[in-house]
Amino acid sequence: MQKYIAMVMIAYSSCWFKYSYSQEVIPLYEHVPNSISSQIKEQSDSSSKRGKVSHVKVPTLSVFLPDPSIRNGTAIIICPGGGYSYLVVNGEGSDIAKELTSNGITAFVLKYRLPDDRIMKDKSIGPLQDAQQAIKIVRERAADWKIDVSKIGIMGFSAGGHLASTLSTHYSKAVIDNPLHTNLRPDFSILVYPVISFQEGILHKGSKKALIGADADTALVNNFSNELQVTSNTPPAFLVACNDDKVVPVQNTIRYFLALHDHGVNAEMHIYEHGGHGFGLHNKTTQDQWIERCYHWMKGNGLL
């Protein structure tokens, strides 16, 4: 009997492992656009439990597949944060992907290029190119992964939230080659303590400086202040932030929500009293789980 239990546990563990970790890592491009030859090499901080990767030159998409018995056809591309200076690839990447797959969602972690004049001709569009390429790949290969092409969303944390909201508001102008005219618009977005705006008083200075420069002109600042770019066609959004966030002011989240509201776009916002910034999947100051609220929102919108 004990031998049988042990065999069952091994089988269960093998199945869990199979469907909890990335099955495939896909380079986004055969030839990376907007790039400059450089001796800079990607760096990874193995001492960080949250995972930190910097100097990304070859962007990739890591595929996390759910158990086929619970797969629901919904897909989410995850953009980790890090102030456009590094990527939190575990705490805001693979950890999130594993959670999503446990609920039948096909997840993709985007390792996008970080803006850097030494490796890019135009650093302001580098991350957006990678986000557009990611959704292009997922849509064009949807059948391979049993994905519903009308249920592909984007999720972003902190500066990754800025990238996700940029994709959500700048999808109509392709900054990549798109010969098939594939739809680059996410069907929904999930933004967690996001950077949204580069307007004085609420901006995250590090993200702005990294992406467009500290002294960028007004037109460029406004272009990447995504609350100013919302239209009636902007995808519905689920937003999470904390009132005591000392890194990215909560007004970023609130202004994006209000812009969506003013344009008649469905949105739900949760502002926690405490939790600060960078908590990832679990805000330890509350028993409430934002991801469960997100699932309820997704169900209400026919996404699960």
Secondary structure as the mmCIF struct_conf table of DSSP 4:
data_model
#
loop_
_struct_conf.conf_type_id
_struct_conf.id
_struct_conf.beg_label_comp_id
_struct_conf.beg_label_asym_id
_struct_conf.beg_label_seq_id
_struct_conf.end_label_comp_id
_struct_conf.end_label_asym_id
_struct_conf.end_label_seq_id
HELX_RH_AL_P HELX_RH_AL_P1 GLN A 2 LYS A 18
TURN_TY1_P TURN_TY1_P1 TYR A 19 SER A 20
BEND BEND1 TYR A 21 TYR A 21
BEND BEND2 GLN A 23 GLN A 23
STRN STRN1 GLU A 24 PRO A 27
BEND BEND3 LEU A 28 LEU A 28
BEND BEND4 GLU A 30 HIS A 31
TURN_TY1_P TURN_TY1_P2 PRO A 33 ASN A 34
STRN STRN2 SER A 35 SER A 35
STRN STRN3 GLN A 43 ASP A 45
TURN_TY1_P TURN_TY1_P3 SER A 46 SER A 47
TURN_TY1_P TURN_TY1_P4 LYS A 49 ARG A 50
STRN STRN4 LYS A 52 SER A 54
BEND BEND5 VAL A 58 VAL A 58
STRN STRN5 THR A 60 PHE A 64
HELX_LH_PP_P HELX_LH_PP_P1 LEU A 65 ASP A 67
TURN_TY1_P TURN_TY1_P5 PRO A 68 ILE A 70
BEND BEND6 GLY A 73 GLY A 73
STRN STRN6 ALA A 75 CYS A 79
BEND BEND7 GLY A 82 GLY A 82
TURN_TY1_P TURN_TY1_P6 GLY A 83 SER A 85
STRN STRN7 LEU A 87 LEU A 87
TURN_TY1_P TURN_TY1_P7 VAL A 89 VAL A 89
HELX_RH_PI_P HELX_RH_PI_P1 ASN A 90 SER A 94
HELX_RH_AL_P HELX_RH_AL_P2 ASP A 95 THR A 101
TURN_TY1_P TURN_TY1_P8 SER A 102 GLY A 104
STRN STRN8 THR A 106 LYS A 111
HELX_LH_PP_P HELX_LH_PP_P2 TYR A 112 PRO A 115
TURN_TY1_P TURN_TY1_P9 ASP A 117 ILE A 119
STRN STRN9 MET A 120 MET A 120
BEND BEND8 LYS A 121 LYS A 121
TURN_TY1_P TURN_TY1_P10 LYS A 123 ILE A 125
HELX_RH_AL_P HELX_RH_AL_P3 GLY A 126 GLU A 140
TURN_TY1_P TURN_TY1_P11 ARG A 141 LYS A 146
TURN_TY1_P TURN_TY1_P12 VAL A 149 SER A 150
STRN STRN10 ILE A 152 PHE A 157
TURN_TY1_P TURN_TY1_P13 SER A 158 SER A 158
HELX_RH_AL_P HELX_RH_AL_P4 ALA A 159 THR A 169
BEND BEND9 HIS A 170 HIS A 170
TURN_TY1_P TURN_TY1_P14 TYR A 171 SER A 172
BEND BEND10 LYS A 173 LYS A 173
BEND BEND11 VAL A 175 ILE A 176
TURN_TY1_P TURN_TY1_P15 PRO A 179 LEU A 180
BEND BEND12 ASP A 187 ASP A 187
STRN STRN11 PHE A 188 VAL A 192
BEND BEND13 TYR A 193 TYR A 193
BEND BEND14 GLN A 199 GLN A 199
TURN_TY1_P TURN_TY1_P16 GLU A 200 ILE A 202
HELX_RH_AL_P HELX_RH_AL_P5 LYS A 205 ILE A 212
TURN_TY1_P TURN_TY1_P17 ALA A 214 ASP A 215
HELX_RH_AL_P HELX_RH_AL_P6 THR A 218 ASN A 223
TURN_TY1_P TURN_TY1_P18 PHE A 224 PHE A 224
HELX_RH_3T_P HELX_RH_3T_P1 ASN A 226 LEU A 228
BEND BEND15 GLN A 229 GLN A 229
TURN_TY1_P TURN_TY1_P19 SER A 232 ASN A 233
BEND BEND16 THR A 234 THR A 234
HELX_LH_PP_P HELX_LH_PP_P3 PRO A 235 PRO A 236
STRN STRN12 ALA A 237 CYS A 242
TURN_TY1_P TURN_TY1_P20 ASN A 243 ASP A 244
BEND BEND17 LYS A 246 VAL A 248
TURN_TY1_P TURN_TY1_P21 VAL A 250 VAL A 250
HELX_RH_AL_P HELX_RH_AL_P7 GLN A 251 ASP A 262
TURN_TY1_P TURN_TY1_P22 HIS A 263 GLY A 264
STRN STRN13 ALA A 267 TYR A 272
BEND BEND18 GLU A 273 HIS A 274
BEND BEND19 HIS A 277 HIS A 277
TURN_TY1_P TURN_TY1_P23 GLY A 280 LEU A 281
TURN_TY1_P TURN_TY1_P24 LYS A 284 THR A 285
BEND BEND20 GLN A 287 GLN A 287
HELX_RH_AL_P HELX_RH_AL_P8 TRP A 290 GLY A 300
TURN_TY1_P TURN_TY1_P25 ASN A 301 GLY A 302
#
